[in-house]
Amino acid sequence: MRLDSEQLPQHLARGLAPLYTIVGDEPLLALEAGDRLRARARADGYDERQLLIVESGFDWGSLAAAGASLSLFAQRRLIELRIPNGKPGVAGAEALERYCSSLPPDTVTIVHLPALDWRTQQSSWLQALEGGGVLVEARPVDRERLPRWLAQRLGLQQQSAGAETIQFIAERVEGNLLAAWQEVQKLGLLLPPGKLEHDAVRQAVMDVARFDIGALSDALLAGNAEHFVRVLDGLEAEGAGLPLVLWTFANELRSVHTLVRALERGVPMAGALREARVFGPRRAAMERAARRWPADAMVVALARAAAIDRAIKGLSRERPWDALRELGMDLLVQRKAAARPRQKVRAV
């Protein structure tokens, strides 16, 4: 069984399962999920807690021993297993599968994992964890979901705000969910319950946006010109390394180019995505980009990216940040123009 971490409160209202696995793509939500599980366990009388941390030289026999041992102080126990690198190894995988096949009675087990790559998500030991209990996914809150997330968190403290106010908060905390949570908590302390006035929120909220390079690619592929410029300006203001920004940007263009060329050869979309090495949540955005950008536009854009690279190295007088901004905007304009039917693309 899989749950989004935001669904966990409703699940816990119906009672505890014997096994939970928290996959932490978003640290704040993973921490909250663990806190909620521990609080419910304490309320249900799981008074003894044992923590196991998988480090170098960890004895996987201690997991089985923890499950088999009898408590002298409590009838119900909570066992937490943390695997910081998400790689239990061969011995750990076997130990986890054995543990899941025979869960100890009167015990709730919580396994903590970081974000997992697609290969690990297909592993037999993770499937055993999911099959034996509940897998809680602490998914990152993207830009589209952030206003709804903020409104929900305000509602938990009996506050609400108009769409303009929610959008204002979202823009100020973009890319930093912990900062978003802190701002919501601060509004709960500074302002009374009920609907919040926009001016009062504006005065209370600080600009705590933190931009990451991945957000620039997301804005480009989504066709959001305003967001693209804001993220690029933020990266420049924060002193981000322009060579890395340009490399990430150009790498996305190369992926789109490979994808479009494969589609033009008649390769189905699924095969074209594999050929372009596009996996996971990037698939949908890359599919849209491939359907709207011609391959020759990517060739021209990559040539311009090479010119920006020369400017970074001081081989031209062009200002590289401005050149990258102009390149992105030109692509976004072309994307809108390319939305008209241009050619048939075979997809599955």
C-alpha positions as CSV (number, residue, x, y, z in Angstrom):
1,M,0.0,0.0,0.0
2,R,1.3,3.5,-0.9
3,L,0.3,6.8,0.6
4,D,1.4,10.3,0.0
5,S,2.7,11.8,3.3
6,E,-0.2,14.3,3.3
7,Q,-2.6,11.4,3.4
8,L,-1.0,9.9,6.5
9,P,-3.3,11.7,9.1
10,Q,-6.4,10.3,7.6
11,H,-4.8,6.8,7.5
12,L,-3.7,7.0,11.1
13,A,-7.2,8.0,12.2
14,R,-8.2,4.4,11.3
15,G,-5.3,2.9,13.3
16,L,-1.7,1.7,13.0
17,A,-0.3,-0.8,10.5
18,P,2.5,-3.1,11.8
19,L,5.0,-1.7,9.2
20,Y,5.7,1.6,7.7
21,T,8.4,2.7,5.2
22,I,9.0,6.4,4.8
23,V,10.7,7.3,1.5
24,G,12.0,10.8,2.0
25,D,12.2,12.8,-1.2
26,E,11.3,15.9,0.8
27,P,13.1,16.1,4.2
28,L,10.4,18.2,6.0
29,L,7.6,15.9,5.0
30,A,9.6,12.8,5.9
31,L,10.3,14.2,9.4
32,E,6.7,15.1,9.8
33,A,5.6,11.6,8.8
34,G,8.0,10.1,11.4
35,D,6.7,12.4,14.1
36,R,3.1,11.5,13.3
37,L,3.8,7.8,13.4
38,R,5.6,8.1,16.7
39,A,2.9,10.2,18.3
40,R,0.2,7.8,17.3
41,A,2.3,4.9,18.5
42,R,2.7,6.5,21.9
43,A,-1.0,7.2,22.1
44,D,-1.7,3.5,21.4
45,G,0.6,2.3,24.2
46,Y,3.8,1.6,22.2
47,D,5.9,2.8,25.1
48,E,9.3,1.3,24.2
49,R,11.3,2.5,21.3
50,Q,14.4,1.0,19.8
51,L,16.4,2.8,17.1
52,L,18.7,1.0,14.6
53,I,20.9,3.0,12.2
54,V,22.5,1.2,9.3
55,E,26.2,2.3,9.1
56,S,29.4,0.8,7.9
57,G,29.7,-2.7,9.5
58,F,26.1,-2.8,10.6
59,D,25.0,-6.2,11.9
60,W,21.8,-7.1,10.1
61,G,21.2,-9.8,12.7
62,S,20.3,-7.1,15.2
63,L,17.1,-6.4,13.2
64,A,15.9,-9.9,13.6
65,A,17.1,-9.9,17.3
66,A,15.2,-6.7,18.0
67,G,12.0,-8.2,16.6
68,A,12.4,-11.5,18.5
69,S,13.4,-10.0,21.9
70,L,10.8,-9.7,24.6
71,S,10.4,-6.4,26.4
72,L,10.8,-6.2,30.2
73,F,9.0,-2.8,30.4
74,A,6.3,-2.6,27.8
75,Q,3.9,-4.9,26.0
76,R,4.1,-2.9,22.8
77,R,7.2,-1.7,21.1
78,L,8.3,0.6,18.3
79,I,11.3,-0.3,16.2
80,E,12.9,2.3,13.9
81,L,15.4,1.4,11.3
82,R,17.2,4.1,9.4
83,I,19.1,3.4,6.2
84,P,20.6,6.8,5.4
85,N,22.1,5.8,2.0
86,G,19.1,3.7,0.9
87,K,21.4,0.8,0.1
88,P,21.1,-2.2,2.4
89,G,23.3,-4.4,0.4
90,V,22.8,-8.1,-0.3
91,A,22.8,-9.1,3.4
92,G,20.5,-6.2,4.3
93,A,18.1,-7.0,1.4
94,E,17.8,-10.6,2.6
95,A,17.3,-9.5,6.2
96,L,14.6,-7.1,5.3
97,E,12.7,-9.7,3.2
98,R,12.9,-12.2,6.1
99,Y,11.7,-9.6,8.6
100,C,8.8,-8.6,6.4
101,S,7.7,-12.2,5.9
102,S,7.3,-12.7,9.7
103,L,6.6,-9.3,11.4
104,P,6.9,-9.5,15.2
105,P,3.7,-9.2,17.2
106,D,2.8,-6.2,19.3
107,T,5.4,-4.2,17.4
108,V,5.3,-1.3,14.9
109,T,8.3,-1.0,12.7
110,I,9.3,2.2,10.8
111,V,11.9,2.0,8.1
112,H,13.4,5.4,7.0
113,L,14.8,5.7,3.5
114,P,16.1,8.7,1.4
115,A,15.0,9.4,-2.1
116,L,15.4,6.2,-4.2
117,D,16.5,5.8,-7.8
118,W,14.2,3.9,-10.2
119,R,16.3,0.8,-10.0
120,T,16.1,0.6,-6.2
121,Q,12.3,1.1,-6.5
122,Q,12.1,-2.1,-8.4
123,S,14.1,-4.1,-5.9
124,S,12.6,-7.1,-4.2
125,W,13.4,-5.9,-0.7
126,L,11.5,-2.6,-1.2
127,Q,8.6,-4.5,-2.7
128,A,8.7,-6.7,0.5
129,L,8.5,-3.6,2.6
130,E,5.6,-2.2,0.7
131,G,3.8,-5.5,0.6
132,G,4.2,-6.0,4.3
133,G,2.8,-2.6,5.3
134,V,2.5,0.9,4.2
135,L,5.0,2.9,2.1
136,V,4.7,6.6,2.8
137,E,6.1,8.8,0.0
138,A,7.3,12.2,1.2
139,R,7.1,13.8,-2.3
140,P,8.5,17.2,-3.1
141,V,5.9,19.9,-3.3
142,D,6.3,21.4,-6.8
143,R,5.3,24.9,-7.8
144,E,1.9,23.9,-9.0
145,R,1.0,22.2,-5.7
146,L,2.6,24.7,-3.4
147,P,-0.4,27.2,-3.2
148,R,-2.7,24.3,-2.3
149,W,-0.2,23.0,0.2
150,L,0.1,26.4,1.8
151,A,-3.7,26.8,2.0
152,Q,-4.0,23.4,3.6
153,R,-1.4,24.2,6.2
154,L,-3.0,27.6,7.0
155,G,-6.3,25.7,7.5
156,L,-4.7,23.5,10.1
157,Q,-4.2,26.6,12.3
158,Q,-7.7,28.0,11.5
159,Q,-6.4,30.5,9.0
160,S,-7.2,31.2,5.4
161,A,-6.1,33.6,2.7
162,G,-7.2,34.7,-0.8
163,A,-5.6,33.4,-3.9
164,E,-3.5,36.5,-4.4
165,T,-2.1,36.2,-0.9
166,I,-1.4,32.5,-1.2
167,Q,0.4,33.2,-4.5
168,F,2.5,35.9,-2.8
169,I,3.6,33.6,-0.1
170,A,4.4,30.9,-2.6
171,E,6.6,33.2,-4.6
172,R,8.6,34.2,-1.5
173,V,9.4,30.7,-0.4
174,E,9.8,29.0,-3.7
175,G,12.2,26.1,-3.7
176,N,12.3,25.9,0.1
177,L,9.5,23.9,1.7
178,L,11.0,24.2,5.2
179,A,11.0,28.0,4.8
180,A,7.3,27.8,3.7
181,W,6.4,25.8,6.8
182,Q,8.3,28.3,9.0
183,E,6.4,31.2,7.4
184,V,3.0,29.5,7.9
185,Q,4.0,28.9,11.5
186,K,5.0,32.5,11.9
187,L,1.6,33.7,10.5
188,G,-0.1,31.5,13.1
189,L,1.8,33.3,15.8
190,L,1.6,36.9,14.5
191,L,-2.0,37.0,13.1
192,P,-5.3,35.9,14.5
193,P,-7.4,33.0,13.2
194,G,-9.7,33.6,10.2
195,K,-9.1,35.1,6.8
196,L,-5.7,36.9,6.6
197,E,-5.4,40.4,5.1
198,H,-3.0,40.6,2.2
199,D,-1.2,43.7,3.6
200,A,-0.7,42.0,7.0
201,V,0.8,38.9,5.3
202,R,3.0,41.0,3.1
203,Q,4.5,42.7,6.2
204,A,5.0,39.5,8.0
205,V,6.5,37.3,5.3
206,M,10.2,37.6,4.4
207,D,11.6,36.9,1.0
208,V,13.2,33.5,1.7
209,A,13.2,32.0,-1.8
210,R,16.0,29.6,-2.6
211,F,16.5,28.7,-6.2
212,D,17.9,25.5,-7.5
213,I,19.2,24.8,-11.0
214,G,16.5,22.1,-11.6
215,A,13.8,24.7,-11.2
216,L,15.2,26.6,-14.2
217,S,14.8,23.5,-16.4
218,D,11.3,22.9,-15.1
219,A,10.3,26.5,-16.0
220,L,11.8,26.1,-19.5
221,L,10.1,22.9,-20.2
222,A,6.8,24.1,-18.7
223,G,6.9,27.2,-21.0
224,N,6.6,29.6,-18.1
225,A,8.5,32.7,-19.2
226,E,7.9,34.7,-16.0
227,H,9.0,31.8,-13.8
228,F,12.1,31.2,-16.0
229,V,13.3,34.8,-15.7
230,R,12.6,34.9,-11.9
231,V,14.6,31.7,-11.3
232,L,17.5,32.8,-13.5
233,D,17.6,36.2,-11.8
234,G,17.5,34.4,-8.4
235,L,20.4,32.1,-9.4
236,E,22.4,35.1,-10.6
237,A,21.7,37.1,-7.4
238,E,22.7,34.1,-5.2
239,G,26.0,33.7,-7.0
240,A,25.2,30.3,-8.5
241,G,28.0,28.8,-10.7
242,L,27.1,29.8,-14.2
243,P,29.1,26.9,-15.9
244,L,26.9,24.4,-14.0
245,V,23.7,26.3,-14.8
246,L,24.6,26.4,-18.5
247,W,25.6,22.7,-18.4
248,T,22.2,21.7,-16.9
249,F,20.4,23.9,-19.3
250,A,22.2,22.5,-22.4
251,N,21.8,19.0,-21.1
252,E,18.0,19.4,-21.2
253,L,18.3,20.7,-24.8
254,R,20.3,17.7,-25.8
255,S,17.7,15.4,-24.3
256,V,14.9,17.1,-26.2
257,H,16.9,16.9,-29.4
258,T,17.6,13.1,-28.9
259,L,13.9,12.5,-28.1
260,V,12.6,14.4,-31.1
261,R,15.0,12.7,-33.5
262,A,13.9,9.3,-32.2
263,L,10.3,10.2,-32.7
264,E,11.0,11.4,-36.2
265,R,12.4,7.9,-37.0
266,G,9.1,6.4,-35.9
267,V,10.3,5.2,-32.5
268,P,7.3,5.0,-30.0
269,M,7.3,7.6,-27.2
270,A,8.3,5.0,-24.5
271,G,11.3,3.8,-26.5
272,A,12.3,7.4,-27.5
273,L,12.3,8.4,-23.8
274,R,14.5,5.5,-23.0
275,E,16.8,6.4,-25.8
276,A,17.0,10.0,-24.5
277,R,17.6,8.6,-21.0
278,V,14.5,10.4,-19.6
279,F,13.0,8.7,-16.6
280,G,10.8,9.4,-13.6
281,P,8.9,12.7,-13.2
282,R,10.8,14.4,-16.1
283,R,8.9,12.2,-18.6
284,A,5.7,14.3,-18.9
285,A,7.5,17.6,-19.3
286,M,9.9,16.2,-21.9
287,E,7.0,14.6,-23.8
288,R,5.4,18.0,-24.1
289,A,8.6,19.7,-25.1
290,A,9.3,17.1,-27.8
291,R,5.9,17.7,-29.3
292,R,6.3,21.4,-29.5
293,W,9.9,22.1,-30.3
294,P,11.5,21.0,-33.6
295,A,14.8,19.3,-33.6
296,D,16.5,22.0,-35.6
297,A,15.6,24.5,-32.9
298,M,17.5,22.5,-30.4
299,V,20.6,22.5,-32.8
300,V,20.5,26.3,-33.0
301,A,20.0,26.6,-29.2
302,L,22.9,24.3,-28.5
303,A,25.1,26.4,-30.8
304,R,24.1,29.5,-28.9
305,A,24.8,27.7,-25.6
306,A,28.3,26.9,-26.9
307,A,28.8,30.6,-27.6
308,I,27.7,31.4,-24.0
309,D,30.3,28.9,-22.8
310,R,32.9,30.8,-24.7
311,A,31.7,34.1,-23.1
312,I,32.0,32.5,-19.6
313,K,35.6,31.7,-20.4
314,G,36.2,35.3,-21.4
315,L,36.6,34.6,-25.2
316,S,33.9,37.2,-26.1
317,R,32.4,40.4,-24.7
318,E,28.9,39.0,-24.4
319,R,27.5,39.0,-20.9
320,P,26.8,35.3,-20.3
321,W,23.9,35.7,-17.8
322,D,22.1,38.0,-20.3
323,A,22.8,35.7,-23.2
324,L,21.4,32.7,-21.3
325,R,18.3,34.8,-20.4
326,E,17.8,35.8,-24.0
327,L,18.3,32.2,-25.3
328,G,15.6,30.9,-22.8
329,M,13.1,33.6,-23.8
330,D,13.6,32.9,-27.5
331,L,13.0,29.3,-26.9
332,L,9.8,30.0,-24.9
333,V,8.5,32.3,-27.7
334,Q,9.3,29.6,-30.3
335,R,7.5,27.0,-28.1
336,K,4.3,29.0,-28.3
337,A,4.6,29.5,-32.0
338,A,5.3,25.8,-32.5
339,A,2.1,24.9,-30.7
340,R,0.4,25.1,-34.2
341,P,0.3,21.7,-35.9
342,R,3.6,21.1,-37.6
343,Q,4.1,17.4,-38.1
344,K,2.7,14.2,-37.0
345,V,4.5,12.5,-34.1
346,R,4.0,8.8,-33.4
347,A,3.3,8.2,-29.7
348,V,2.0,5.4,-27.6
